Amino acid sequence: MEEKKIRQEKAALMQKECKDKIKPLEDELSNIIKKLVANLLKFKGSSPVKAAPIKFGRGQPGSSIKELLRSNPGKTFKLREIADALNTK
């Protein structure tokens, strides 16, 4: 049993060391991919499109929220989930 625990601790330590070595490389790769996508969009002649929040009319947000809640009667929504569903902040 002692030997098993020692081997498990060594294995956990080795996994942590590998993750620590790989993490900076993953971050760097992610940044490179983002830059490549941005450059590709510039090269194609378009810019990255960001989703703008929807602007509702005066009484429209309340009716939209009611409609969302009625369409999912079994689910309880948090405020953040409602905002995400309606694409608002």
Secondary structure as UniProt FT lines:
FT   HELIX           2..44
FT   HELIX           60..71
FT   TURN            73..74
FT   HELIX           79..86
//
